[in-house]
Amino acid sequence: MLDTAIQIDNVHVDYPIAGQAARSVLDGISLQIESGEFVAIVGETGCGKSTLLRLILGEEKPTRGRLLVNGCERWQPDRHCGYVPQKYSLFPDKTVLDNVTFGPEVTAFGAWSGLRWIRPLQMRRFREEALRYLRHTGLDESDARKYPYQLSGGMQQRVAIAQALIMKPPILLMDEAFSALDPATRTGMQRLIKKLWRESGATVVFVTHNTREAVCLGTRVIALAKNGDENRGSSIALDLGVPDLDFDSEEIDIGKLVREVDRATVRERPLVYN
């Protein structure tokens, strides 16, 4: 029997606007994500994809409704959810290795992380583990000694993924994580993240505006869309289980799914007669 990793019950998100009615972003989202799923969330720009991800992360709270991660309501970000943003946020004054070991150090030493020299065995273990994750993402020991400014965008994104994975989160959240990469680098990162997901068994929630990417990576695709009423936010237009595809699958199979998802992301708007 599968365990539920994320439970979203009738969630609404409204943003207040001074002197105006609140703007509805999400309108009655209900969704259950099981442990080990790879869920891709798609939709037009501004439909609330990233808002939904921030709710799961615990950075935002629903206006109404309830959201549970591993059976508990979300109050703030924690170790249950790793997060890879669109714009990787590495410490510019730390080496790649120190960037990746930062999370485990803070967890182990807390406010006394500056005194890590007093725990050499633990620090050595963190560094060995960080090197394993860096190699896992396609980097090597020579890259570990570099600073972020010495890396390409794709290499920095690999470091950001290693940062998230070393914390061993049961849930990995990725927000347009590959959108700023060049096509060749993006293809490599897509293949990498699917490989890492298969090996780790983590639950992945992956926000993207690229439908082809969604159907090739996900085991399930969720399409968000407005319902035609501009005063209401987005709801779930499609919840589609996806067969085990990859980027080398038959184009006819990929294309059929892409068209089905694309049709759902743009809902009919009511005609307005003057």
Steps between C-alpha positions, in 0.01 A plus 500: 500500500636841402559772760368849440785751494299816425130560566338818368135554597294776334782756514434861401761775477396866477743792493374831646525811281476843661168666423380210286352154537751228580649321199422130491799286395394145589135401519414178681805282431462142628784260432654188651860408416631159600853429617737435211295677232657743255232765453548767235287815531436702184290799400513843345711776655325642808275198560640433849749217439774655712248608764392138540862393537563766767197373693647149505839641602339694787605846379136603453172412671164431337230763537256215548532124497762264637835367382678208667849360441551156653178554695604835654390853413767724352619797706849562364765339277673200657704192416198311368518699177811576296468794263673583172396847373513634147784728599757301694609684815853389583722679751747694283771503769493122553650230282273249331585244768425744783170593334391137498615425857338815641162336567635195685737724700223729619282201584780336700659803664225763493617844606843352573564401138795740499674266746483199267874447543423342838320211325747388233355149456150633439629767263696241303184291466303802375765576240520141379124490467494836319758373251284194434199718423705729280629200303142375483398823329787485254758721675840391631750581775667777302161674470449468876792739562358770274280796590157553341621777267741248344214268397261508206127535563443128452778413744359739759160336465663161559647638823155624603359150444785346702424753778141379513575127468766484772231586755319182387156663487210260448346767274689700237338817363634649176373834368580556131843364591622459140330792325807728495732235354606465138331212311795257517556557873127476566479162328785368713338628820163348407656157456700544820205590722293206376794266566546641851127470570499135399800429721385693807129417508422857610171674426560774241272795425633674189361831372559573132343692212645245254234238427738260327730512802203428728379188316850357455600548865180450699307194600209742525425841351279758672379786278380820668275743313254782554137401466402797283394727787771765542394550863587142590838337523630185335374152571607155380407465133664159450649230722669256263689182581793466260652172377872444550633728228835660450647738246582211264144365492299488179411852387142394429454398865656820635312723256160353591553574868640847434191594298266368771675704769522812284125489431430494873725791596301753295135492598227659293429860600141619479413717202430863582253681277496879481 
